[in-house]
Amino acid sequence: EQVNFMATNKIETKENLDNFAKTNYEEYKNLIGKRENLWKRYHRAKTEEDKSEILAEINNIQTVIKELRKYDKYCKDIKARSESIQNNLDNFDKDMQKEKDNSRSL
């Protein structure tokens, strides 16, 4: 599912990932604040009709928040895995260089 996520959002580089993660997190925080304000309005609402409308809006926002939270987790997971892979590649390069150096000194 993360591969589809990356392809759908055209994430091909670390910069793409960082930019997407930042934008996604900002939208997530924005909606969390909006949801909090809606709950305040819900508790102040006088009629059941108003409460029902506000609750429907909260439910719609909650669906988006859930998606954004999932994307945030994907971004963090991808970043952690890519850093681990880069470290492995760096260590592999160092090991290869040591092999070359050792073979030259024989």
Residue frames as a rotation matrix with the C-alpha (Angstrom) as fourth column:
GLU 1
0.568 0.823 0.000 0.00
0.823 -0.568 0.000 0.00
0.000 0.000 -1.000 0.00
GLN 2
0.372 -0.499 -0.783 2.93
0.206 -0.778 0.594 2.36
-0.905 -0.382 -0.186 0.68
VAL 3
-0.690 -0.598 0.408 4.21
0.502 0.012 0.865 1.87
-0.522 0.802 0.292 -2.88
ASN 4
-0.060 0.766 0.640 0.82
0.940 -0.173 0.294 2.95
0.336 0.619 -0.710 -4.23
PHE 5
0.710 0.270 -0.650 0.88
0.574 -0.757 0.313 5.87
-0.408 -0.595 -0.692 -1.80
MET 6
-0.168 -0.876 -0.453 4.27
0.220 -0.481 0.849 6.96
-0.961 0.043 0.273 -3.15
ALA 7
-0.737 -0.095 0.669 3.27
0.663 0.089 0.743 6.56
-0.130 0.991 -0.003 -6.79
THR 8
0.253 0.944 0.214 -0.07
0.947 -0.286 0.143 8.31
0.196 0.167 -0.966 -6.36
ASN 9
0.856 0.072 -0.512 1.58
0.305 -0.870 0.387 11.28
-0.418 -0.487 -0.766 -4.66
LYS 10
0.781 -0.575 0.244 4.57
0.164 -0.188 -0.968 11.33
0.602 0.796 -0.053 -7.06
ILE 11
0.737 -0.576 0.352 7.09
-0.568 -0.248 0.785 10.77
-0.365 -0.779 -0.510 -4.27
GLU 12
0.875 -0.464 -0.138 10.36
0.206 0.616 -0.760 9.87
0.438 0.637 0.635 -5.97
THR 13
-0.168 -0.968 0.185 12.99
0.200 -0.217 -0.955 11.66
0.965 -0.124 0.230 -3.90
LYS 14
-0.441 -0.080 -0.894 13.72
0.893 0.061 -0.446 12.45
0.090 -0.995 0.045 -0.27
GLU 15
-0.987 0.063 -0.145 12.77
-0.050 -0.995 -0.090 16.07
-0.150 -0.082 0.985 -1.01
ASN 16
-0.440 0.881 -0.175 9.40
-0.332 0.021 0.943 14.95
0.834 0.473 0.283 -2.42
LEU 17
-0.055 0.384 -0.922 8.82
0.689 0.683 0.243 12.90
0.723 -0.621 -0.302 0.72
ASP 18
-0.707 -0.289 -0.645 9.84
0.689 -0.486 -0.537 15.76
-0.159 -0.824 0.543 3.03
ASN 19
-0.923 0.383 0.023 7.60
-0.354 -0.874 0.332 18.24
0.147 0.298 0.943 1.21
PHE 20
-0.192 0.890 -0.413 4.64
-0.090 0.403 0.911 15.87
0.977 0.212 0.003 1.19
ALA 21
-0.213 0.057 -0.975 5.14
0.862 0.481 -0.161 15.03
0.459 -0.875 -0.152 4.88
LYS 22
-0.922 -0.179 -0.344 5.28
0.331 -0.825 -0.458 18.72
-0.201 -0.536 0.820 5.83
THR 23
-0.715 0.699 -0.020 2.16
-0.552 -0.547 0.629 19.64
0.429 0.461 0.777 3.84
ASN 24
-0.109 0.662 -0.741 0.31
0.196 0.745 0.637 16.57
0.974 -0.076 -0.211 5.11
TYR 25
-0.447 -0.125 -0.886 1.20
0.873 0.156 -0.463 17.33
0.196 -0.980 0.039 8.74
GLU 26
-0.990 0.100 -0.095 0.14
-0.080 -0.978 -0.193 20.97
-0.112 -0.184 0.977 8.42
GLU 27
-0.396 0.897 -0.196 -3.24
-0.516 -0.041 0.856 19.91
0.759 0.441 0.479 7.00
TYR 28
-0.144 0.274 -0.951 -3.58
0.572 0.807 0.146 17.31
0.807 -0.523 -0.274 9.76
LYS 29
-0.754 -0.200 -0.625 -2.93
0.647 -0.392 -0.654 19.89
-0.114 -0.898 0.425 12.50
ASN 30
-0.888 0.459 0.023 -5.33
-0.427 -0.842 0.330 22.33
0.171 0.283 0.944 10.82
LEU 31
-0.158 0.882 -0.443 -8.14
-0.264 0.395 0.880 19.77
0.952 0.256 0.170 10.80
ILE 32
-0.364 -0.017 -0.931 -7.46
0.806 0.495 -0.324 18.74
0.467 -0.869 -0.166 14.40
GLY 33
-0.950 -0.023 -0.313 -7.96
0.187 -0.842 -0.507 22.39
-0.252 -0.540 0.803 15.39
LYS 34
-0.633 0.764 -0.125 -11.09
-0.613 -0.396 0.683 22.66
0.472 0.510 0.719 13.28
ARG 35
-0.150 0.569 -0.809 -12.49
0.279 0.809 0.517 19.50
0.948 -0.148 -0.280 14.88
GLU 36
-0.662 -0.147 -0.735 -11.82
0.748 -0.066 -0.660 20.92
0.048 -0.987 0.154 18.37
ASN 37
-0.933 0.330 -0.141 -13.70
-0.319 -0.943 -0.094 24.10
-0.164 -0.043 0.985 17.46
LEU 38
-0.371 0.833 -0.411 -16.60
-0.427 0.240 0.872 22.07
0.825 0.499 0.267 16.10
TRP 39
-0.300 0.240 -0.923 -16.82
0.709 0.704 -0.048 20.13
0.638 -0.669 -0.381 19.37
LYS 40
-0.893 -0.023 -0.449 -16.97
0.343 -0.681 -0.647 23.44
-0.291 -0.732 0.616 21.25
ARG 41
-0.716 0.672 -0.189 -19.79
-0.668 -0.581 0.464 24.58
0.202 0.458 0.865 18.95
TYR 42
-0.342 0.579 -0.740 -21.52
0.074 0.802 0.593 21.23
0.937 0.148 -0.317 19.43
HIS 43
-0.512 0.094 -0.854 -21.56
0.833 0.298 -0.466 21.62
0.210 -0.950 -0.231 23.21
ARG 44
-0.855 0.203 -0.477 -22.92
0.017 -0.909 -0.417 25.18
-0.518 -0.365 0.774 22.90
ALA 45
-0.833 0.549 -0.065 -25.57
-0.106 -0.042 0.994 24.27
0.543 0.834 0.093 20.30
LYS 46
-0.640 0.671 0.375 -29.12
-0.700 -0.307 -0.645 24.84
-0.318 -0.676 0.665 21.45
THR 47
0.431 0.890 -0.150 -31.10
-0.859 0.354 -0.371 22.57
-0.276 0.289 0.917 19.12
GLU 48
0.258 -0.247 0.934 -30.76
0.031 0.968 0.248 18.92
-0.966 -0.035 0.258 18.20
GLU 49
0.921 0.111 0.375 -30.76
0.373 0.037 -0.927 19.94
-0.117 0.993 -0.007 14.53
ASP 50
0.686 -0.723 0.087 -27.68
-0.673 -0.675 -0.301 22.15
0.276 0.148 -0.950 15.06
LYS 51
0.144 -0.628 0.765 -25.99
-0.704 0.478 0.525 19.39
-0.695 -0.614 -0.373 17.04
SER 52
0.564 0.157 0.811 -26.75
0.300 0.876 -0.377 16.88
-0.770 0.456 0.447 14.29
GLU 53
0.969 -0.208 0.136 -25.28
0.048 -0.384 -0.922 19.15
0.244 0.900 -0.362 11.58
ILE 54
0.420 -0.856 0.301 -22.14
-0.905 -0.421 0.062 19.81
0.073 -0.299 -0.952 13.61
LEU 55
0.204 -0.299 0.932 -21.72
-0.409 0.839 0.359 16.12
-0.889 -0.454 0.049 14.38
ALA 56
0.849 0.127 0.513 -21.99
0.389 0.508 -0.769 15.27
-0.358 0.852 0.382 10.68
GLU 57
0.795 -0.598 0.100 -19.25
-0.387 -0.627 -0.676 17.80
0.468 0.499 -0.730 9.95
ILE 58
0.217 -0.708 0.672 -17.08
-0.897 0.126 0.423 16.33
-0.384 -0.695 -0.608 12.71
ASN 59
0.466 0.025 0.884 -17.55
0.047 0.997 -0.054 12.85
-0.884 0.067 0.463 11.24
ASN 60
0.964 -0.127 0.234 -16.52
0.230 -0.040 -0.972 14.08
0.133 0.991 -0.010 7.78
ILE 61
0.519 -0.812 0.268 -13.41
-0.769 -0.580 -0.270 15.73
0.374 -0.066 -0.925 9.18
GLN 62
0.331 -0.367 0.869 -12.60
-0.647 0.582 0.492 12.63
-0.687 -0.726 -0.045 11.23
THR 63
0.838 0.009 0.546 -12.45
0.335 0.781 -0.527 10.55
-0.431 0.625 0.651 8.05
VAL 64
0.771 -0.584 0.255 -9.92
-0.040 -0.444 -0.895 12.95
0.636 0.680 -0.366 6.51
ILE 65
0.400 -0.625 0.670 -7.92
-0.916 -0.296 0.271 13.13
0.029 -0.722 -0.691 9.75
LYS 66
0.610 -0.120 0.783 -7.66
-0.185 0.940 0.287 9.35
-0.771 -0.320 0.551 9.76
GLU 67
0.868 -0.287 0.406 -6.25
0.485 0.312 -0.817 9.35
0.108 0.906 0.409 6.20
LEU 68
0.606 -0.656 0.449 -3.79
-0.406 -0.741 -0.535 12.14
0.683 0.142 -0.716 6.99
ARG 69
0.457 -0.416 0.786 -2.63
-0.798 0.198 0.569 10.30
-0.392 -0.888 -0.241 10.12
LYS 70
0.758 -0.147 0.636 -2.07
0.285 0.951 -0.120 7.17
-0.587 0.272 0.763 8.00
TYR 71
0.793 -0.469 0.389 -0.04
0.304 -0.249 -0.920 9.18
0.528 0.848 -0.055 5.48
ASP 72
0.538 -0.601 0.591 2.01
-0.789 -0.607 0.101 10.71
0.298 -0.521 -0.800 8.30
LYS 73
0.519 -0.311 0.796 2.84
-0.378 0.751 0.541 7.21
-0.766 -0.582 0.272 9.54
TYR 74
0.843 -0.206 0.497 3.76
0.519 0.549 -0.654 6.11
-0.138 0.810 0.570 6.00
CYS 75
0.722 -0.580 0.378 6.12
-0.205 -0.701 -0.683 9.07
0.661 0.415 -0.625 5.63
LYS 76
0.406 -0.564 0.719 7.82
-0.902 -0.120 0.415 8.30
-0.148 -0.817 -0.557 8.94
ASP 77
0.623 -0.129 0.772 8.14
-0.013 0.985 0.174 4.60
-0.782 -0.118 0.611 8.10
ILE 78
0.870 -0.282 0.404 9.52
0.454 0.138 -0.880 5.28
0.192 0.950 0.248 4.62
LYS 79
0.609 -0.663 0.435 12.01
-0.567 -0.748 -0.345 7.81
0.554 -0.037 -0.832 5.97
ALA 80
0.411 -0.443 0.797 13.22
-0.740 0.347 0.576 5.39
-0.532 -0.826 -0.185 8.67
ARG 81
0.699 -0.118 0.706 13.59
0.329 0.929 -0.170 2.54
-0.635 0.351 0.688 6.16
SER 82
0.857 -0.386 0.342 15.41
0.245 -0.280 -0.928 4.70
0.454 0.879 -0.146 3.63
GLU 83
0.493 -0.705 0.510 17.86
-0.839 -0.539 0.066 5.91
0.228 -0.460 -0.858 6.31
SER 84
0.446 -0.286 0.848 18.50
-0.378 0.799 0.468 2.30
-0.811 -0.530 0.249 7.33
ILE 85
0.818 -0.121 0.563 19.09
0.525 0.557 -0.644 1.29
-0.236 0.822 0.519 3.71
GLN 86
0.773 -0.555 0.307 21.44
-0.229 -0.696 -0.680 4.26
0.591 0.456 -0.665 3.18
ASN 87
0.398 -0.630 0.667 23.43
-0.873 -0.038 0.486 3.27
-0.281 -0.776 -0.565 6.29
ASN 88
0.565 -0.154 0.811 23.70
0.110 0.988 0.112 -0.30
-0.818 0.026 0.575 4.99
LEU 89
0.875 -0.236 0.422 24.91
0.431 -0.016 -0.902 0.97
0.220 0.972 0.088 1.62
ASP 90
0.639 -0.663 0.390 27.46
-0.654 -0.735 -0.179 3.26
0.406 -0.141 -0.903 3.28
ASN 91
0.353 -0.487 0.799 28.76
-0.645 0.492 0.584 0.37
-0.678 -0.722 -0.141 5.39
PHE 92
0.744 -0.043 0.667 28.89
0.421 0.806 -0.417 -1.86
-0.520 0.591 0.617 2.32
ASP 93
0.853 -0.441 0.280 30.94
0.013 -0.519 -0.855 0.79
0.522 0.733 -0.437 0.46
LYS 94
0.431 -0.709 0.558 33.33
-0.902 -0.349 0.254 1.04
0.015 -0.613 -0.790 3.42
ASP 95
0.449 -0.220 0.866 33.71
-0.208 0.917 0.341 -2.74
-0.869 -0.333 0.366 3.53
MET 96
0.871 -0.113 0.479 34.41
0.486 0.346 -0.802 -2.85
-0.076 0.931 0.356 -0.21
GLN 97
0.713 -0.638 0.291 37.03
-0.445 -0.732 -0.516 -0.12
0.543 0.238 -0.806 0.15
LYS 98
0.353 -0.570 0.742 38.71
-0.803 0.223 0.553 -2.05
-0.480 -0.791 -0.379 2.99
GLU 99
0.673 -0.059 0.737 38.78
0.266 0.949 -0.167 -5.16
-0.690 0.309 0.654 0.79
LYS 100
0.877 -0.348 0.331 40.45
0.250 -0.257 -0.934 -3.18
0.410 0.902 -0.139 -2.00
ASP 101
0.530 -0.692 0.490 42.96
-0.788 -0.615 -0.015 -1.64
0.311 -0.378 -0.872 0.43
ASN 102
0.414 -0.337 0.845 43.77
-0.514 0.680 0.523 -5.05
-0.751 -0.651 0.109 1.93
SER 103
0.786 -0.099 0.610 44.24
0.474 0.730 -0.493 -6.68
-0.397 0.677 0.620 -1.47
ARG 104
0.812 -0.511 0.281 46.63
-0.112 -0.611 -0.784 -3.86
0.572 0.605 -0.553 -2.54
SER 105
0.428 -0.665 0.612 48.77
-0.904 -0.321 0.283 -4.25
0.008 -0.674 -0.739 0.56
LEU 106
0.751 -0.119 0.650 49.38
-0.081 0.960 0.269 -7.97
-0.656 -0.254 0.711 -0.13
